[in-house]
Amino acid sequence: MTIRERLLADLTAALKARDAARLEALRLVKAALQKREIEARHQLDDAEATALLATLIKQRREAAEAFAKGGRNDLANKERAELELLESYLPPPPGADALDAVVAAAIAETGASSPKDIGIAMKAAMAKLAGQRVDGKAINALVRAKLS
């Protein structure tokens, strides 16, 4: 079952259950998918949908932090709930050992040896991790630690 099919099935289930909060979040995701499909002029595959979901997750995370700083805990909680829903559509993140192995392979592959080569190693590592649920900041920290 593709991400799009799963989203539509969950949307129908939320409609039947009259779950307003879940329904609103799913409609936002569906609208974002449709907008991206119109821009791309083709139906998105799972890799493209995963990238879109990662973008939406990042937006929700930043919005929740901003609302929490502004003292709007009600809106921050709403964003966090949407964040949890969106994360349920992504595959589980790779473990720390797998990330270490990918970063080490990227460094060896690019021949990076000093902190000046962080960008090159980051590009190679992120290319290997494309389509997976990873945090760029965590990868950057791993690369910096290995090159320092």
N, C-alpha and C positions, 0 to 999 in steps of 0.2 A: 504494500500500500504506500503510495507516494505521500509526500508531505501535504500536497494540495488535497488529495482524496481524504486524508485523515482530518485535515482542517475542516473540510465541508461536512464530514460525518459528525465531527464534534460540534460544529455550528448547528446542525440539525438537532442533535441531542440537547444542546443548550436551549434551543427554541422550545422544544417539547417540555423540558424541565422548568422552563420559565426562570432560568438563572440569568438575571439581568447583567450582573457584573461580568460573568464569563462570556455572555453573548456580545457585549460591547467590545471586549478585548478581541474576540475572534473576528468580529466584523472589521475592526481596525487592521488586523493582519490580512484578512481577505482583500480589503481595499488596497493595501500596500502591494500585495502580490499582483492584483489586477493592474495596478498602475505600472509596475515594473514590466509586466507582460506587454502592455501597450507600448511602452518605451522600447522594449526589445523586439517587438513585432513577432514574437513567438511565445509558446507556452514554456514556462520555466521548468527546467529539470530540477532534480533534488539538490544538486550542488549549488545552483543559483538560488534556489529557495532557502537553502541553509545559510548562504551568505547574506541574504536579505534578513532572515531571522536574527542573525548575529548583529546586524546593524540596528535592528529594532530593539534588541536586548541591551545594546550599549546605550541607546537613547533613553530607555526606561531607567537604566541604572544611574545615568547622569541626572535625569529629571528627579529621581527619588532623592539623590544626594542634595540637589539644589532645593527641593521642597523642605527637606529636613533642616537644612541650614537656615531657611527662611522661617522656620517655626510652623510650617504647614504640615503637620504630621498626618492629617487626614488624607491629603493628596499624596504624600510620600508613601503611605500604606497602600493606596490604590495603585500607584506605580509599581510597588514591590509585588503586589498580587498579580499584575499583568506580566511582570518579569518572570515570576514562577511559572505562569501558564506558557509563556513563550519558550522558556528553557525546557519544558517537557517535550517539545517538538524536535529538539536537537539530540544528536547521539551523545552518549556519556563522554566526558572529556578523557583524554589519555592520561595515564598515570605518570607520576614524577619520573619513574625509571625510563619510560618510553620517551618522555620529553628530553631527558638527559641524553639518551642515545641519539635522538634526532639532532639535537644541538651539536653534539660531538661530531656526528657525521657531516653536518653542514660546515663546521669549522675545518674539518679535515679536507673536505671536498673543495672548499674555496681557498685553502691555504692561509687562512687568517691567523695572524700571530700576535697582533698588538691591538690595543684599544682603538686605533685608527681604522681597523678593519671590521668594526662592529656592524656597520651598515651592510656590508657585503655578506657577512655571516647571517645577519637577521633576514635578509632577503631570501637566502637559500633555505633557511630553517622554516620561514613562513610559507615558502612554496611547497615544502615537503608536508607541511601541516594543513594545507589548503583543504577546506571542506570539513575540518574537524573543529571541535569546540575548544579553542585555546584562547588564552588571554595574551595579547601582544606584550603587555608590560611584564608578565611573568617570563616570557621567552627572552625579552630584552635583558632582564635581570640575570638569567642563566648564561646568556652569551657574554655579558659583561663580567660575570664571575669567572668564566672559563678563560677569557682573554686578559684578565688583569693579573 
